[in-house]
Amino acid sequence: MKQFEYDIQRFSLVEKWSARKQAEQLATLTAQLNTKGSESWELLGLHSFDLVGGVLGGDKGTVTLTLWKREVGQ
């Protein structure tokens, strides 16, 4: 039976950043994707979650995660 291991990586991209900063972060994500792929990791998805909290349950921003899996023993 195949067995898998999983990994989660955090990724940030903020709308308010300058075009240069956004381009740098996308380049970082691309490098991260290529590195993980070369290590036999398969991207399962990229998911964003709104964070809320505090007394009034206000918006605390967004966190974006990349979800990965690979077969154990590779």
N, CA, C and O atoms as a Maestro MAE file, in Angstrom:
{
 s_m_m2io_version
 :::
 2.0.0
}

f_m_ct {
 s_m_title
 :::
 protein
 m_atom[296] {
  # First column is atom index #
  i_m_mmod_type
  r_m_x_coord
  r_m_y_coord
  r_m_z_coord
  i_m_residue_number
  s_m_chain_name
  s_m_pdb_residue_name
  s_m_pdb_atom_name
  i_m_atomic_number
  :::
  1 25 0.829 -1.164 0.000 1 A "MET " " N  " 7
  2 3 0.000 0.000 0.000 1 A "MET " " CA " 6
  3 2 0.890 1.250 0.000 1 A "MET " " C  " 6
  4 15 1.862 1.333 0.751 1 A "MET " " O  " 8
  5 25 0.544 2.208 -0.845 2 A "LYS " " N  " 7
  6 3 1.299 3.444 -0.898 2 A "LYS " " CA " 6
  7 2 1.072 4.257 0.368 2 A "LYS " " C  " 6
  8 15 -0.031 4.294 0.915 2 A "LYS " " O  " 8
  9 25 2.141 4.910 0.824 3 A "GLN " " N  " 7
  10 3 2.041 5.811 1.961 3 A "GLN " " CA " 6
  11 2 2.560 7.173 1.527 3 A "GLN " " C  " 6
  12 15 3.483 7.274 0.718 3 A "GLN " " O  " 8
  13 25 1.957 8.209 2.073 4 A "PHE " " N  " 7
  14 3 2.317 9.567 1.699 4 A "PHE " " CA " 6
  15 2 2.674 10.381 2.926 4 A "PHE " " C  " 6
  16 15 2.222 10.095 4.035 4 A "PHE " " O  " 8
  17 25 3.484 11.390 2.712 5 A "GLU " " N  " 7
  18 3 3.730 12.404 3.731 5 A "GLU " " CA " 6
  19 2 3.242 13.734 3.176 5 A "GLU " " C  " 6
  20 15 3.138 13.912 1.963 5 A "GLU " " O  " 8
  21 25 2.943 14.659 4.072 6 A "TYR " " N  " 7
  22 3 2.343 15.925 3.680 6 A "TYR " " CA " 6
  23 2 3.134 17.090 4.262 6 A "TYR " " C  " 6
  24 15 3.799 16.955 5.289 6 A "TYR " " O  " 8
  25 25 3.050 18.227 3.594 7 A "ASP " " N  " 7
  26 3 3.746 19.432 4.032 7 A "ASP " " CA " 6
  27 2 2.861 20.636 3.736 7 A "ASP " " C  " 6
  28 15 2.104 20.633 2.765 7 A "ASP " " O  " 8
  29 25 2.956 21.652 4.566 8 A "ILE " " N  " 7
  30 3 2.225 22.901 4.368 8 A "ILE " " CA " 6
  31 2 3.237 24.036 4.399 8 A "ILE " " C  " 6
  32 15 4.071 24.105 5.302 8 A "ILE " " O  " 8
  33 25 3.164 24.920 3.421 9 A "GLN " " N  " 7
  34 3 4.035 26.093 3.360 9 A "GLN " " CA " 6
  35 2 3.171 27.340 3.348 9 A "GLN " " C  " 6
  36 15 2.128 27.369 2.695 9 A "GLN " " O  " 8
  37 25 3.595 28.363 4.060 10 A "ARG " " N  " 7
  38 3 2.871 29.630 4.082 10 A "ARG " " CA " 6
  39 2 3.398 30.533 2.978 10 A "ARG " " C  " 6
  40 15 4.601 30.575 2.720 10 A "ARG " " O  " 8
  41 25 2.492 31.258 2.328 11 A "PHE " " N  " 7
  42 3 2.849 32.180 1.259 11 A "PHE " " CA " 6
  43 2 2.140 33.498 1.485 11 A "PHE " " C  " 6
  44 15 0.966 33.513 1.855 11 A "PHE " " O  " 8
  45 25 2.838 34.612 1.269 12 A "SER " " N  " 7
  46 3 2.237 35.926 1.464 12 A "SER " " CA " 6
  47 2 2.227 36.722 0.166 12 A "SER " " C  " 6
  48 15 3.224 36.770 -0.555 12 A "SER " " O  " 8
  49 25 1.099 37.338 -0.117 13 A "LEU " " N  " 7
  50 3 0.978 38.294 -1.212 13 A "LEU " " CA " 6
  51 2 -0.094 39.286 -0.785 13 A "LEU " " C  " 6
  52 15 -1.253 38.914 -0.602 13 A "LEU " " O  " 8
  53 25 0.288 40.530 -0.629 14 A "VAL " " N  " 7
  54 3 -0.614 41.547 -0.105 14 A "VAL " " CA " 6
  55 2 -0.945 42.545 -1.201 14 A "VAL " " C  " 6
  56 15 -0.053 43.082 -1.858 14 A "VAL " " O  " 8
  57 25 -2.235 42.789 -1.390 15 A "GLU " " N  " 7
  58 3 -2.709 43.688 -2.440 15 A "GLU " " CA " 6
  59 2 -2.099 45.085 -2.321 15 A "GLU " " C  " 6
  60 15 -1.864 45.746 -3.332 15 A "GLU " " O  " 8
  61 25 -1.845 45.531 -1.102 16 A "LYS " " N  " 7
  62 3 -1.348 46.891 -0.876 16 A "LYS " " CA " 6
  63 2 0.134 47.044 -1.213 16 A "LYS " " C  " 6
  64 15 0.634 48.166 -1.292 16 A "LYS " " O  " 8
  65 25 0.850 45.921 -1.415 17 A "TRP " " N  " 7
  66 3 2.263 46.015 -1.754 17 A "TRP " " CA " 6
  67 2 2.433 46.643 -3.126 17 A "TRP " " C  " 6
  68 15 1.523 46.625 -3.955 17 A "TRP " " O  " 8
  69 25 3.616 47.199 -3.348 18 A "SER " " N  " 7
  70 3 3.936 47.758 -4.660 18 A "SER " " CA " 6
  71 2 4.032 46.625 -5.686 18 A "SER " " C  " 6
  72 15 4.169 45.454 -5.330 18 A "SER " " O  " 8
  73 25 3.958 46.995 -6.949 19 A "ALA " " N  " 7
  74 3 4.079 46.002 -8.022 19 A "ALA " " CA " 6
  75 2 5.412 45.268 -7.921 19 A "ALA " " C  " 6
  76 15 5.478 44.068 -8.187 19 A "ALA " " O  " 8
  77 25 6.469 45.973 -7.540 20 A "ARG " " N  " 7
  78 3 7.791 45.347 -7.401 20 A "ARG " " CA " 6
  79 2 7.778 44.301 -6.292 20 A "ARG " " C  " 6
  80 15 8.293 43.198 -6.471 20 A "ARG " " O  " 8
  81 25 7.190 44.646 -5.145 21 A "LYS " " N  " 7
  82 3 7.138 43.713 -4.010 21 A "LYS " " CA " 6
  83 2 6.280 42.494 -4.362 21 A "LYS " " C  " 6
  84 15 6.636 41.368 -4.013 21 A "LYS " " O  " 8
  85 25 5.154 42.709 -5.051 22 A "GLN " " N  " 7
  86 3 4.318 41.586 -5.471 22 A "GLN " " CA " 6
  87 2 5.083 40.681 -6.429 22 A "GLN " " C  " 6
  88 15 5.007 39.458 -6.318 22 A "GLN " " O  " 8
  89 25 5.822 41.273 -7.374 23 A "ALA " " N  " 7
  90 3 6.609 40.483 -8.329 23 A "ALA " " CA " 6
  91 2 7.682 39.664 -7.609 23 A "ALA " " C  " 6
  92 15 7.935 38.514 -7.967 23 A "ALA " " O  " 8
  93 25 8.313 40.263 -6.589 24 A "GLU " " N  " 7
  94 3 9.316 39.533 -5.802 24 A "GLU " " CA " 6
  95 2 8.686 38.339 -5.092 24 A "GLU " " C  " 6
  96 15 9.266 37.253 -5.076 24 A "GLU " " O  " 8
  97 25 7.510 38.529 -4.507 25 A "GLN " " N  " 7
  98 3 6.843 37.436 -3.801 25 A "GLN " " CA " 6
  99 2 6.409 36.335 -4.769 25 A "GLN " " C  " 6
  100 15 6.506 35.154 -4.439 25 A "GLN " " O  " 8
  101 25 5.935 36.704 -5.951 26 A "LEU " " N  " 7
  102 3 5.563 35.688 -6.941 26 A "LEU " " CA " 6
  103 2 6.790 34.923 -7.420 26 A "LEU " " C  " 6
  104 15 6.712 33.720 -7.667 26 A "LEU " " O  " 8
  105 25 7.920 35.608 -7.552 27 A "ALA " " N  " 7
  106 3 9.165 34.927 -7.919 27 A "ALA " " CA " 6
  107 2 9.579 33.953 -6.813 27 A "ALA " " C  " 6
  108 15 10.068 32.858 -7.093 27 A "ALA " " O  " 8
  109 25 9.377 34.362 -5.551 28 A "THR " " N  " 7
  110 3 9.673 33.478 -4.423 28 A "THR " " CA " 6
  111 2 8.771 32.246 -4.457 28 A "THR " " C  " 6
  112 15 9.238 31.130 -4.228 28 A "THR " " O  " 8
  113 25 7.485 32.441 -4.742 29 A "LEU " " N  " 7
  114 3 6.561 31.310 -4.837 29 A "LEU " " CA " 6
  115 2 6.965 30.380 -5.975 29 A "LEU " " C  " 6
  116 15 6.939 29.160 -5.809 29 A "LEU " " O  " 8
  117 25 7.335 30.928 -7.114 30 A "THR " " N  " 7
  118 3 7.759 30.105 -8.251 30 A "THR " " CA " 6
  119 2 8.978 29.273 -7.883 30 A "THR " " C  " 6
  120 15 9.033 28.085 -8.199 30 A "THR " " O  " 8
  121 25 9.950 29.880 -7.223 31 A "ALA " " N  " 7
  122 3 11.145 29.143 -6.791 31 A "ALA " " CA " 6
  123 2 10.769 28.047 -5.805 31 A "ALA " " C  " 6
  124 15 11.301 26.939 -5.866 31 A "ALA " " O  " 8
  125 25 9.847 28.361 -4.892 32 A "GLN " " N  " 7
  126 3 9.379 27.382 -3.905 32 A "GLN " " CA " 6
  127 2 8.697 26.202 -4.617 32 A "GLN " " C  " 6
  128 15 8.948 25.044 -4.286 32 A "GLN " " O  " 8
  129 25 7.845 26.502 -5.585 33 A "LEU " " N  " 7
  130 3 7.170 25.447 -6.348 33 A "LEU " " CA " 6
  131 2 8.175 24.554 -7.064 33 A "LEU " " C  " 6
  132 15 8.050 23.330 -7.031 33 A "LEU " " O  " 8
  133 25 9.165 25.154 -7.708 34 A "ASN " " N  " 7
  134 3 10.169 24.379 -8.439 34 A "ASN " " CA " 6
  135 2 11.040 23.546 -7.511 34 A "ASN " " C  " 6
  136 15 11.382 22.409 -7.838 34 A "ASN " " O  " 8
  137 25 11.403 24.097 -6.358 35 A "THR " " N  " 7
  138 3 12.202 23.340 -5.392 35 A "THR " " CA " 6
  139 2 11.421 22.141 -4.878 35 A "THR " " C  " 6
  140 15 11.933 21.022 -4.853 35 A "THR " " O  " 8
  141 25 10.174 22.379 -4.468 36 A "LYS " " N  " 7
  142 3 9.364 21.277 -3.951 36 A "LYS " " CA " 6
  143 2 9.141 20.219 -5.034 36 A "LYS " " C  " 6
  144 15 9.204 19.023 -4.747 36 A "LYS " " O  " 8
  145 25 8.884 20.640 -6.262 37 A "GLY " " N  " 7
  146 3 8.690 19.692 -7.367 37 A "GLY " " CA " 6
  147 2 9.928 18.840 -7.609 37 A "GLY " " C  " 6
  148 15 9.816 17.645 -7.882 37 A "GLY " " O  " 8
  149 25 11.108 19.446 -7.512 38 A "SER " " N  " 7
  150 3 12.347 18.691 -7.731 38 A "SER " " CA " 6
  151 2 12.613 17.691 -6.608 38 A "SER " " C  " 6
  152 15 13.412 16.768 -6.771 38 A "SER " " O  " 8
  153 25 11.942 17.875 -5.469 39 A "GLU " " N  " 7
  154 3 12.061 16.953 -4.334 39 A "GLU " " CA " 6
  155 2 10.921 15.928 -4.324 39 A "GLU " " C  " 6
  156 15 10.686 15.273 -3.308 39 A "GLU " " O  " 8
  157 25 10.215 15.789 -5.453 40 A "SER " " N  " 7
  158 3 9.120 14.829 -5.639 40 A "SER " " CA " 6
  159 2 7.833 15.197 -4.915 40 A "SER " " C  " 6
  160 15 6.950 14.352 -4.772 40 A "SER " " O  " 8
  161 25 7.706 16.440 -4.455 41 A "TRP " " N  " 7
  162 3 6.462 16.882 -3.841 41 A "TRP " " CA " 6
  163 2 5.476 17.249 -4.934 41 A "TRP " " C  " 6
  164 15 5.855 17.826 -5.953 41 A "TRP " " O  " 8
  165 25 4.220 16.916 -4.726 42 A "GLU " " N  " 7
  166 3 3.129 17.257 -5.643 42 A "GLU " " CA " 6
  167 2 2.242 18.305 -4.968 42 A "GLU " " C  " 6
  168 15 1.798 18.116 -3.835 42 A "GLU " " O  " 8
  169 25 1.989 19.407 -5.673 43 A "LEU " " N  " 7
  170 3 1.142 20.457 -5.137 43 A "LEU " " CA " 6
  171 2 -0.308 19.996 -5.160 43 A "LEU " " C  " 6
  172 15 -0.842 19.665 -6.219 43 A "LEU " " O  " 8
  173 25 -0.945 19.975 -3.995 44 A "LEU " " N  " 7
  174 3 -2.358 19.602 -3.894 44 A "LEU " " CA " 6
  175 2 -3.262 20.815 -4.049 44 A "LEU " " C  " 6
  176 15 -4.367 20.708 -4.579 44 A "LEU " " O  " 8
  177 25 -2.794 21.963 -3.588 45 A "GLY " " N  " 7
  178 3 -3.620 23.154 -3.705 45 A "GLY " " CA " 6
  179 2 -2.993 24.346 -3.027 45 A "GLY " " C  " 6
  180 15 -2.034 24.235 -2.262 45 A "GLY " " O  " 8
  181 25 -3.565 25.485 -3.332 46 A "LEU " " N  " 7
  182 3 -3.178 26.745 -2.727 46 A "LEU " " CA " 6
  183 2 -4.463 27.340 -2.173 46 A "LEU " " C  " 6
  184 15 -5.391 27.627 -2.930 46 A "LEU " " O  " 8
  185 25 -4.525 27.525 -0.867 47 A "HIS " " N  " 7
  186 3 -5.762 27.949 -0.215 47 A "HIS " " CA " 6
  187 2 -5.528 29.194 0.630 47 A "HIS " " C  " 6
  188 15 -4.522 29.297 1.333 47 A "HIS " " O  " 8
  189 25 -6.455 30.131 0.559 48 A "SER " " N  " 7
  190 3 -6.390 31.351 1.365 48 A "SER " " CA " 6
  191 2 -7.504 31.338 2.405 48 A "SER " " C  " 6
  192 15 -8.630 30.922 2.134 48 A "SER " " O  " 8
  193 25 -7.157 31.806 3.604 49 A "PHE " " N  " 7
  194 3 -8.106 31.861 4.710 49 A "PHE " " CA " 6
  195 2 -8.085 33.260 5.296 49 A "PHE " " C  " 6
  196 15 -7.017 33.826 5.529 49 A "PHE " " O  " 8
  197 25 -9.265 33.819 5.534 50 A "ASP " " N  " 7
  198 3 -9.365 35.102 6.214 50 A "ASP " " CA " 6
  199 2 -9.202 34.877 7.702 50 A "ASP " " C  " 6
  200 15 -9.816 33.973 8.269 50 A "ASP " " O  " 8
  201 25 -8.377 35.696 8.339 51 A "LEU " " N  " 7
  202 3 -8.167 35.611 9.776 51 A "LEU " " CA " 6
  203 2 -9.003 36.679 10.464 51 A "LEU " " C  " 6
  204 15 -9.000 37.842 10.060 51 A "LEU " " O  " 8
  205 25 -9.704 36.281 11.489 52 A "VAL " " N  " 7
  206 3 -10.503 37.220 12.271 52 A "VAL " " CA " 6
  207 2 -10.156 37.019 13.745 52 A "VAL " " C  " 6
  208 15 -9.669 35.961 14.145 52 A "VAL " " O  " 8
  209 25 -10.411 38.036 14.528 53 A "GLY " " N  " 7
  210 3 -10.119 37.879 15.947 53 A "GLY " " CA " 6
  211 2 -10.366 39.153 16.712 53 A "GLY " " C  " 6
  212 15 -10.952 40.107 16.200 53 A "GLY " " O  " 8
  213 25 -9.917 39.151 17.928 54 A "GLY " " N  " 7
  214 3 -10.126 40.301 18.792 54 A "GLY " " CA " 6
  215 2 -11.526 40.305 19.367 54 A "GLY " " C  " 6
  216 15 -12.334 39.426 19.070 54 A "GLY " " O  " 8
  217 25 -11.801 41.274 20.171 55 A "VAL " " N  " 7
  218 3 -13.087 41.386 20.859 55 A "VAL " " CA " 6
  219 2 -14.237 41.531 19.861 55 A "VAL " " C  " 6
  220 15 -15.308 40.958 20.059 55 A "VAL " " O  " 8
  221 25 -14.016 42.288 18.804 56 A "LEU " " N  " 7
  222 3 -15.084 42.536 17.835 56 A "LEU " " CA " 6
  223 2 -15.049 41.585 16.641 56 A "LEU " " C  " 6
  224 15 -15.875 41.698 15.735 56 A "LEU " " O  " 8
  225 25 -14.103 40.653 16.634 57 A "GLY " " N  " 7
  226 3 -14.018 39.713 15.519 57 A "GLY " " CA " 6
  227 2 -13.604 40.379 14.220 57 A "GLY " " C  " 6
  228 15 -14.038 39.984 13.138 57 A "GLY " " O  " 8
  229 25 -12.762 41.391 14.338 58 A "GLY " " N  " 7
  230 3 -12.338 42.156 13.168 58 A "GLY " " CA " 6
  231 2 -11.395 41.398 12.253 58 A "GLY " " C  " 6
  232 15 -10.821 40.377 12.632 58 A "GLY " " O  " 8
  233 25 -11.246 41.915 11.047 59 A "ASP " " N  " 7
  234 3 -10.377 41.337 10.034 59 A "ASP " " CA " 6
  235 2 -8.919 41.455 10.469 59 A "ASP " " C  " 6
  236 15 -8.455 42.550 10.788 59 A "ASP " " O  " 8
  237 25 -8.200 40.345 10.482 60 A "LYS " " N  " 7
  238 3 -6.789 40.325 10.861 60 A "LYS " " CA " 6
  239 2 -5.894 40.000 9.671 60 A "LYS " " C  " 6
  240 15 -4.696 39.772 9.839 60 A "LYS " " O  " 8
  241 25 -6.466 39.978 8.477 61 A "GLY " " N  " 7
  242 3 -5.674 39.690 7.283 61 A "GLY " " CA " 6
  243 2 -6.009 38.331 6.703 61 A "GLY " " C  " 6
  244 15 -7.015 37.713 7.051 61 A "GLY " " O  " 8
  245 25 -5.155 37.890 5.823 62 A "THR " " N  " 7
  246 3 -5.347 36.632 5.116 62 A "THR " " CA " 6
  247 2 -4.065 35.818 5.182 62 A "THR " " C  " 6
  248 15 -2.971 36.373 5.086 62 A "THR " " O  " 8
  249 25 -4.189 34.527 5.344 63 A "VAL " " N  " 7
  250 3 -3.041 33.632 5.251 63 A "VAL " " CA " 6
  251 2 -3.289 32.699 4.067 63 A "VAL " " C  " 6
  252 15 -4.392 32.186 3.880 63 A "VAL " " O  " 8
  253 25 -2.242 32.494 3.276 64 A "THR " " N  " 7
  254 3 -2.329 31.606 2.121 64 A "THR " " CA " 6
  255 2 -1.361 30.456 2.325 64 A "THR " " C  " 6
  256 15 -0.189 30.670 2.634 64 A "THR " " O  " 8
  257 25 -1.851 29.242 2.153 65 A "LEU " " N  " 7
  258 3 -1.050 28.044 2.362 65 A "LEU " " CA " 6
  259 2 -0.967 27.224 1.083 65 A "LEU " " C  " 6
  260 15 -1.947 27.107 0.347 65 A "LEU " " O  " 8
  261 25 0.208 26.657 0.824 66 A "THR " " N  " 7
  262 3 0.336 25.664 -0.233 66 A "THR " " CA " 6
  263 2 0.371 24.295 0.450 66 A "THR " " C  " 6
  264 15 1.065 24.115 1.450 66 A "THR " " O  " 8
  265 25 -0.368 23.348 -0.084 67 A "LEU " " N  " 7
  266 3 -0.469 21.997 0.480 67 A "LEU " " CA " 6
  267 2 0.209 21.018 -0.468 67 A "LEU " " C  " 6
  268 15 -0.030 21.046 -1.675 67 A "LEU " " O  " 8
  269 25 1.054 20.154 0.082 68 A "TRP " " N  " 7
  270 3 1.889 19.255 -0.714 68 A "TRP " " CA " 6
  271 2 1.781 17.820 -0.223 68 A "TRP " " C  " 6
  272 15 1.477 17.577 0.944 68 A "TRP " " O  " 8
  273 25 2.034 16.864 -1.128 69 A "LYS " " N  " 7
  274 3 2.174 15.474 -0.708 69 A "LYS " " CA " 6
  275 2 3.232 14.804 -1.582 69 A "LYS " " C  " 6
  276 15 3.484 15.225 -2.711 69 A "LYS " " O  " 8
  277 25 3.837 13.765 -1.042 70 A "ARG " " N  " 7
  278 3 4.741 12.918 -1.818 70 A "ARG " " CA " 6
  279 2 4.723 11.523 -1.211 70 A "ARG " " C  " 6
  280 15 4.447 11.328 -0.027 70 A "ARG " " O  " 8
  281 25 5.025 10.580 -2.061 71 A "GLU " " N  " 7
  282 3 5.041 9.194 -1.622 71 A "GLU " " CA " 6
  283 2 6.248 8.969 -0.710 71 A "GLU " " C  " 6
  284 15 7.352 9.421 -1.013 71 A "GLU " " O  " 8
  285 25 6.034 8.274 0.398 72 A "VAL " " N  " 7
  286 3 7.112 7.972 1.341 72 A "VAL " " CA " 6
  287 2 8.075 7.002 0.680 72 A "VAL " " C  " 6
  288 15 7.659 6.054 0.015 72 A "VAL " " O  " 8
  289 25 9.373 7.248 0.870 73 A "GLY " " N  " 7
  290 3 10.384 6.351 0.331 73 A "GLY " " CA " 6
  291 2 10.952 6.817 -0.991 73 A "GLY " " C  " 6
  292 15 11.798 6.135 -1.569 73 A "GLY " " O  " 8
  293 25 10.509 7.960 -1.485 74 A "GLN " " N  " 7
  294 3 11.077 8.487 -2.739 74 A "GLN " " CA " 6
  295 2 12.269 9.356 -2.464 74 A "GLN " " C  " 6
  296 15 12.875 9.886 -3.396 74 A "GLN " " O  " 8
  :::
 }
 m_bond[295] {
  # First column is bond index #
  i_m_from
  i_m_to
  i_m_order
  :::
  1 1 2 1
  2 2 3 1
  3 3 4 2
  4 3 5 1
  5 5 6 1
  6 6 7 1
  7 7 8 2
  8 7 9 1
  9 9 10 1
  10 10 11 1
  11 11 12 2
  12 11 13 1
  13 13 14 1
  14 14 15 1
  15 15 16 2
  16 15 17 1
  17 17 18 1
  18 18 19 1
  19 19 20 2
  20 19 21 1
  21 21 22 1
  22 22 23 1
  23 23 24 2
  24 23 25 1
  25 25 26 1
  26 26 27 1
  27 27 28 2
  28 27 29 1
  29 29 30 1
  30 30 31 1
  31 31 32 2
  32 31 33 1
  33 33 34 1
  34 34 35 1
  35 35 36 2
  36 35 37 1
  37 37 38 1
  38 38 39 1
  39 39 40 2
  40 39 41 1
  41 41 42 1
  42 42 43 1
  43 43 44 2
  44 43 45 1
  45 45 46 1
  46 46 47 1
  47 47 48 2
  48 47 49 1
  49 49 50 1
  50 50 51 1
  51 51 52 2
  52 51 53 1
  53 53 54 1
  54 54 55 1
  55 55 56 2
  56 55 57 1
  57 57 58 1
  58 58 59 1
  59 59 60 2
  60 59 61 1
  61 61 62 1
  62 62 63 1
  63 63 64 2
  64 63 65 1
  65 65 66 1
  66 66 67 1
  67 67 68 2
  68 67 69 1
  69 69 70 1
  70 70 71 1
  71 71 72 2
  72 71 73 1
  73 73 74 1
  74 74 75 1
  75 75 76 2
  76 75 77 1
  77 77 78 1
  78 78 79 1
  79 79 80 2
  80 79 81 1
  81 81 82 1
  82 82 83 1
  83 83 84 2
  84 83 85 1
  85 85 86 1
  86 86 87 1
  87 87 88 2
  88 87 89 1
  89 89 90 1
  90 90 91 1
  91 91 92 2
  92 91 93 1
  93 93 94 1
  94 94 95 1
  95 95 96 2
  96 95 97 1
  97 97 98 1
  98 98 99 1
  99 99 100 2
  100 99 101 1
  101 101 102 1
  102 102 103 1
  103 103 104 2
  104 103 105 1
  105 105 106 1
  106 106 107 1
  107 107 108 2
  108 107 109 1
  109 109 110 1
  110 110 111 1
  111 111 112 2
  112 111 113 1
  113 113 114 1
  114 114 115 1
  115 115 116 2
  116 115 117 1
  117 117 118 1
  118 118 119 1
  119 119 120 2
  120 119 121 1
  121 121 122 1
  122 122 123 1
  123 123 124 2
  124 123 125 1
  125 125 126 1
  126 126 127 1
  127 127 128 2
  128 127 129 1
  129 129 130 1
  130 130 131 1
  131 131 132 2
  132 131 133 1
  133 133 134 1
  134 134 135 1
  135 135 136 2
  136 135 137 1
  137 137 138 1
  138 138 139 1
  139 139 140 2
  140 139 141 1
  141 141 142 1
  142 142 143 1
  143 143 144 2
  144 143 145 1
  145 145 146 1
  146 146 147 1
  147 147 148 2
  148 147 149 1
  149 149 150 1
  150 150 151 1
  151 151 152 2
  152 151 153 1
  153 153 154 1
  154 154 155 1
  155 155 156 2
  156 155 157 1
  157 157 158 1
  158 158 159 1
  159 159 160 2
  160 159 161 1
  161 161 162 1
  162 162 163 1
  163 163 164 2
  164 163 165 1
  165 165 166 1
  166 166 167 1
  167 167 168 2
  168 167 169 1
  169 169 170 1
  170 170 171 1
  171 171 172 2
  172 171 173 1
  173 173 174 1
  174 174 175 1
  175 175 176 2
  176 175 177 1
  177 177 178 1
  178 178 179 1
  179 179 180 2
  180 179 181 1
  181 181 182 1
  182 182 183 1
  183 183 184 2
  184 183 185 1
  185 185 186 1
  186 186 187 1
  187 187 188 2
  188 187 189 1
  189 189 190 1
  190 190 191 1
  191 191 192 2
  192 191 193 1
  193 193 194 1
  194 194 195 1
  195 195 196 2
  196 195 197 1
  197 197 198 1
  198 198 199 1
  199 199 200 2
  200 199 201 1
  201 201 202 1
  202 202 203 1
  203 203 204 2
  204 203 205 1
  205 205 206 1
  206 206 207 1
  207 207 208 2
  208 207 209 1
  209 209 210 1
  210 210 211 1
  211 211 212 2
  212 211 213 1
  213 213 214 1
  214 214 215 1
  215 215 216 2
  216 215 217 1
  217 217 218 1
  218 218 219 1
  219 219 220 2
  220 219 221 1
  221 221 222 1
  222 222 223 1
  223 223 224 2
  224 223 225 1
  225 225 226 1
  226 226 227 1
  227 227 228 2
  228 227 229 1
  229 229 230 1
  230 230 231 1
  231 231 232 2
  232 231 233 1
  233 233 234 1
  234 234 235 1
  235 235 236 2
  236 235 237 1
  237 237 238 1
  238 238 239 1
  239 239 240 2
  240 239 241 1
  241 241 242 1
  242 242 243 1
  243 243 244 2
  244 243 245 1
  245 245 246 1
  246 246 247 1
  247 247 248 2
  248 247 249 1
  249 249 250 1
  250 250 251 1
  251 251 252 2
  252 251 253 1
  253 253 254 1
  254 254 255 1
  255 255 256 2
  256 255 257 1
  257 257 258 1
  258 258 259 1
  259 259 260 2
  260 259 261 1
  261 261 262 1
  262 262 263 1
  263 263 264 2
  264 263 265 1
  265 265 266 1
  266 266 267 1
  267 267 268 2
  268 267 269 1
  269 269 270 1
  270 270 271 1
  271 271 272 2
  272 271 273 1
  273 273 274 1
  274 274 275 1
  275 275 276 2
  276 275 277 1
  277 277 278 1
  278 278 279 1
  279 279 280 2
  280 279 281 1
  281 281 282 1
  282 282 283 1
  283 283 284 2
  284 283 285 1
  285 285 286 1
  286 286 287 1
  287 287 288 2
  288 287 289 1
  289 289 290 1
  290 290 291 1
  291 291 292 2
  292 291 293 1
  293 293 294 1
  294 294 295 1
  295 295 296 2
  :::
 }
}
